[in-house]
Amino acid sequence: MLSLQDAISIVEYQIKVIADRWNEVCSEANVNAVDKELFMGRQLLNPYAFYGLPDEASHLQQIAGACLNRNG
């Protein structure tokens, strides 16, 4: 079983990879601008997915929000 810190580290990494590669992946998949905007923040990195996390993981919402602002 994963420790809480290991799980948090995995999610941090996943958020960063999604954000770093979002534009590239959308281009490769020929995702149009409208769908790209709709997917990010709704389907991917939806802020509600991070509500109610333990205090040790509450920063994940901030990381996701920063990625949304960067890619949104």
C-alpha positions in Angstrom: 0.0 0.0 0.0 1.2 3.5 -0.8 1.9 6.0 1.9 0.1 9.3 1.8 3.3 11.1 0.8 4.0 8.6 -2.0 0.5 9.1 -3.4 0.8 12.8 -3.2 4.1 12.7 -5.1 2.5 10.6 -7.8 -0.4 13.0 -8.2 1.9 16.0 -8.3 3.9 14.4 -11.1 0.8 13.5 -13.0 -0.5 17.1 -12.8 2.8 18.5 -14.0 3.1 16.1 -16.9 -0.5 16.9 -18.0 0.3 20.6 -17.9 3.7 20.3 -19.6 2.5 18.2 -22.5 -1.1 19.5 -22.9 -0.5 21.7 -25.9 1.7 19.1 -27.6 -0.8 16.3 -27.1 -3.7 18.4 -28.3 -1.8 19.3 -31.4 -0.9 15.7 -32.2 -4.5 14.6 -31.7 -5.9 17.5 -33.8 -8.0 18.7 -30.9 -9.7 22.0 -31.9 -9.4 25.1 -29.7 -12.9 24.9 -28.3 -12.5 21.2 -27.2 -9.1 21.9 -25.9 -10.5 24.6 -23.6 -13.5 22.4 -22.6 -11.3 19.5 -21.7 -8.8 21.3 -19.6 -10.4 22.1 -16.2 -13.5 20.1 -16.8 -12.3 16.7 -17.9 -8.7 17.1 -16.8 -7.6 18.9 -13.6 -11.1 19.7 -12.6 -10.7 21.8 -9.4 -13.5 19.8 -7.6 -11.4 16.7 -7.8 -9.1 18.2 -5.2 -11.6 19.4 -2.6 -11.7 17.7 0.7 -8.2 16.3 0.5 -6.3 16.0 3.8 -4.2 19.0 4.8 -1.0 17.3 3.6 -2.4 17.2 0.1 -4.3 20.5 -0.1 -1.5 22.1 -2.1 -2.5 19.8 -5.1 -5.5 22.1 -5.8 -3.1 25.1 -6.0 -0.7 23.2 -8.4 -3.7 22.2 -10.6 -5.0 25.7 -10.6 -1.6 27.1 -11.7 -1.5 24.6 -14.5 -5.0 25.6 -15.6 -4.1 29.2 -15.6 -1.0 28.4 -17.7 -2.8 26.3 -20.2 -6.3 27.8 -20.1 
